[in-house]
Amino acid sequence: MTKPNLQVALDNNTLASALADVREVGDIVDIVEAGTILILQEGTQAVKALRALFPNKTVIADTKCADAGTTVAKNMADAGADWMTCICSATIPTMKAANKEISEIQVELYGNWTQEDAQSWLDAGISQAIYHQSRDALLSGGSWGEKDLKKVKMLVDMGFRVSVTGGLNVDTLKLFEGVDVYTFIAGRAITQADNPAKAAQDLQNEIKRIWGN
Ligand code: 5RP
C-alpha cells in the first residue's frame, strides 16, 4: 500500500494569514490547497501566490465548482492550480467541461450520492473523489465511523483515488488503517495549532507509522 499524501487546506480569511501558515508547513506537507474560504475571500490571487511559493508541489483550488466548469477551471489553471474540486451535485457536463481545462478534477462528496453517481463520474473520466465530513455536520455532533469507512472502501474498490477530509487529527487517522487512502486533507488541525509545523510533522509521522514510507 502506498503512503497516503498529507495535504494542508488553507481556509484562512486573508491571503496574508494563509501565506504565514503555509510558509511554516509547506515543506512538510505533500500538497497545498487554497481552501474554499480563502478562494471566496481572495480569488485566484491565492492560487497564484501558492504556485509562486511552491513551483514543484501539487497545488489544489478547492472551488467546489457547481456550474460554469469551463470558465472556473480555466481561471484556476491559468492561476497555477493543478487540480480543482467540483461539488458532487454538479452535472456531468459541468465536470467534463472543467476536466478539459485543468489537469484533474476531484469530486467533492457531500450529502446524498449513490454508487451509480460515482460510476457516472468514473465514466466521465474523473478518477479522484474527496470523501468529506462537513465541518457543520461535525459541529452538530457527527463523527467519523464505520459508515464512512464503508463508503471510502467502496470508492477505492471502484478505482477512485480517494482523499479524506473533515476535522481530521492525529487520532482520527488510525480509523483508516488498511485502507488505500490517497490523501488525508487537514486544515484546522494544522493551521490552528500552537505549532503548525509540529502539527503537520505529527500527522506525517502518524501516516508513516500506519502506512509505512
Ligand atoms: C471545508 C473544507 C476544508 O478545507 C477541509 O475539510 C479541511 O478542513 P478541516 O481539517 O479544518 O476540517 O473543504 O469545506
Residues whose N, C-alpha, C, O or C-beta is under 5 A from the ligand:
A	BS01	5RP	A9 D11 G35 T36 T165 G166 G167 L168 I185 A186 G187 R188 A189
